[in-house]
Amino acid sequence: MMLFTEVRGLPVVPAGAGPLGTVTSLTVDIASGAVSHVRLRGGLFRKETVLPWDAVRAIGPGAVRVRPAAVPDRAPHRHDLLGRQVLTDAGGGHGTVLDVAFVPETGRVLAVFTTRGEVAPDRLIGLGDHALVVRAG
């Protein structure tokens, strides 16, 4: 298990090359309950790029290692989970997202930690500009 906050700021390094940049966030596909992209900032103009999750070979305490020929992907709309307000489908509030636990080998989300407790991944409904929506429970 690993936390999003542990990955943010790690260098993204292809095998046998220098860093491509630094992780700014991880994008989650709510429907599949897994990380879909790694967002990073780097390069000459410090531009944000995105790599698909399947380009990731390993995540460790010192770096995110990617395939040597990893090609930036079309960037999905940016909806960061960290800091996002959480609302239930019944219209109630469930705090703010503090962190997300996931399996580094697969990207599968294990839990979303909010200011009002833990939310299981099977309760995630949607993520938009305003909030993460979860099933009341």
ROMAR-231213 format. One line per 5 residues: number of its first residue (from 0); their letters; for each residue x, y, z of C-alpha. Coordinates in pm, 1 decimal, m for minus. Example, Ala and Ser with C-alpha at 12.3 -4.5 7.8 and 13.67 -1.06 7.14 Angstrom:
0	AS	1230.0,m450.0,780.0; 1367.0,m106.0,714.0
end
This chain:
0	MMLFT	0.0,0.0,0.0; 112.2,353.8,m75.1; m40.4,698.6,m26.7; m84.2,971.7,m286.4; 102.7,1213.5,m58.1
5	EVRGL	404.1,977.2,m64.4; 414.0,984.2,m445.6; 369.2,1357.4,m494.6; 708.9,1518.4,m551.2; 888.1,1199.6,m658.3
10	PVVPA	1102.5,1216.4,m972.9; 968.7,1028.2,m1276.9; 1257.3,833.8,m1428.7; 1264.8,615.2,m1739.7; 1510.0,321.9,m1729.6
15	GAGPL	1858.9,436.6,m1823.1; 1776.0,806.7,m1851.6; 1749.6,1122.5,m1646.6; 1429.5,1238.9,m1477.8; 1138.7,1347.1,m1696.8
20	GTVTS	996.1,1560.2,m1419.5; 833.3,1544.6,m1078.0; 495.4,1393.5,m988.9; 235.1,1665.1,m925.0; m63.8,1433.4,m881.0
25	LTVDI	m227.3,1105.0,m970.5; m551.5,1094.2,m1168.3; m814.0,838.6,m1064.3; m1072.7,684.5,m1293.5; m1365.9,661.5,m1052.9
30	ASGAV	m1550.2,403.3,m1265.9; m1264.2,152.6,m1245.8; m1148.6,257.1,m899.2; m787.8,283.5,m1009.8; m518.3,536.1,m1093.7
35	SHVRL	m532.8,610.7,m1465.1; m255.1,869.6,m1511.6; 53.3,1017.1,m1349.5; 75.8,1394.0,m1382.2; 422.3,1541.6,m1380.0
40	RGGLF	588.9,1875.6,m1425.7; 932.3,1905.9,m1578.8; 1132.2,1981.3,m1885.9; 1264.0,2308.8,m2016.1; 939.4,2503.4,m1976.0
45	RKETV	819.0,2317.4,m1664.1; 508.8,2217.0,m1856.9; 270.5,1961.2,m1705.3; 252.8,1629.6,m1887.2; 62.9,1310.6,m1823.3
50	LPWDA	169.5,950.7,m1854.9; m79.7,664.7,m1865.3; m65.7,434.7,m1564.7; 41.8,141.1,m1782.1; 370.7,326.1,m1849.6
55	VRAIG	463.2,288.4,m1481.3; 702.0,2.2,m1407.8; 751.1,58.0,m1035.5; 694.4,310.9,m760.4; 938.9,320.2,m475.5
60	PGAVR	1037.3,556.7,m199.4; 1284.0,736.6,m428.4; 1121.7,752.9,m771.1; 846.1,654.2,m1009.5; 1009.8,435.8,m1271.8
65	VRPAA	850.0,429.6,m1616.8; 908.1,238.4,m1939.3; 1193.9,385.9,m2144.8; 964.7,464.2,m2437.6; 683.4,608.1,m2222.8
70	VPDRA	487.6,854.6,m2433.1; 281.6,1135.5,m2281.8; m89.0,1068.1,m2306.7; m381.4,1294.5,m2383.6; m444.6,1469.9,m2057.5
75	PHRHD	m778.7,1385.5,m1899.3; m957.4,1672.2,m1730.5; m772.7,1752.0,m1410.3; m966.9,1658.6,m1098.5; m725.8,1609.3,m811.6
80	LLGRQ	m863.9,1404.9,m525.2; m640.7,1558.9,m259.1; m809.5,1857.5,m98.9; m1139.4,1789.3,m280.5; m1466.4,1836.3,m91.4
85	VLTDA	m1661.8,1512.2,m39.2; m2040.8,1500.6,m74.4; m2276.4,1206.0,m34.7; m2536.8,1115.6,m294.7; m2793.5,1213.3,m29.7
90	GGGHG	m2657.8,1568.3,m34.3; m2466.2,1560.8,293.5; m2106.9,1657.9,346.2; m1836.0,1407.7,428.2; m1540.4,1641.5,480.1
95	TVLDV	m1239.3,1690.7,257.9; m1000.9,1436.4,103.9; m675.7,1416.8,301.1; m512.5,1121.7,123.5; m573.8,814.1,m90.1
100	AFVPE	m427.6,465.8,m32.9; m357.7,256.6,m342.3; m173.6,m54.6,m457.0; 144.5,68.9,m632.0; 170.2,m239.8,m855.3
105	TGRVL	m180.5,m205.9,m999.8; m300.6,145.9,m918.2; m614.4,6.1,m751.1; m757.4,246.1,m492.7; m787.6,89.4,m146.9
110	AVFTT	m934.0,378.0,53.5; m997.8,750.1,49.3; m916.2,920.6,378.6; m1124.8,1227.1,457.4; m1148.6,1466.4,747.8
115	RGEVA	m1457.3,1268.7,855.2; m1322.2,916.3,818.3; m1233.7,653.3,563.2; m1435.2,594.3,244.9; m1416.9,253.8,75.7
120	PDRLI	m1353.3,259.2,m300.4; m1683.2,82.9,m377.0; m1864.6,391.8,m241.3; m1708.1,628.8,m500.0; m1962.8,755.8,m751.5
125	GLGDH	m1810.0,1050.7,m933.2; m1552.9,1326.9,m931.0; m1618.5,1669.2,m1073.4; m1502.7,2028.9,m1056.6; m1669.3,2083.8,m721.9
130	ALVVR	m1651.6,1758.5,m525.7; m1599.7,1386.0,m495.2; m1941.1,1219.9,m468.0; m1977.2,903.9,m260.1; m2263.5,674.0,m164.9
135	AG	m2403.3,757.2,176.9; m2331.5,479.4,412.7
end
